[in-house]
Amino acid sequence: MSGTTDSAFRLARAIVGVLRKAVAALVVVFFGYMAIAVLVQIAGRYVFNYSIDWTAETATFAQIWMIFLAGGLAMRERLHVSVDALNQVLPEPVLRGLTIAIALPCLWFLGQAIVGSFALIEIGRIQSSPVLQVPMWIPYLSLPVGLSYFGLEFLLVLAERWRNPTPERTVA
């Protein structure tokens, strides 16, 4: 049984590793595209005295996707704001209880945001972008995709926090 469990954990780690690399690559691609599109827009406007409308629209879509995907990357690196003063003074069982008490409303909110995003996608099926006429469900899809990835990273951080509730505790 433990051999099966070990291989399942190895497979899960490999899948998460590939997913993390793919998300990081997408964030870089979206950021690069956004920077190039904005530079093209600026060059068009100030060098050629011509506004290239589609660059602003596609840069906005790239930014939306980049932000929602990067939120999960930030969670993985623990770059979101947190208060950890109690980690220095409370015993581990109390810290584990606080972790659960804080995680439950966060997970509830995340679930509500994901479920709510599907209604927005349905609205996006009948809308299109002003310039390129791109169906708006495509940029709206960034919500459930990005929030789901954020949720996965959040759960992984929670599991690690449960295993070691005082990683930054200093030895006096």
Buried (B, 14 or more C-beta within 10 A) or exposed (E): EEEEEEEEEEEEEEEBEEBBEEBBEBBEEBBEBBEEBBEBBEEBEEEEEEEBEBBBBBBBBBBBBBEBBBBBBEBBEEEEEEEEEEBEEBEEEEBBEBBEEEBEEEBEEBEEBBEEBEEBBEEBEEEBBEEEEBBBBBBBBBBBBBBBBBBBBBBBBBEEBEEEBBEEBEEE
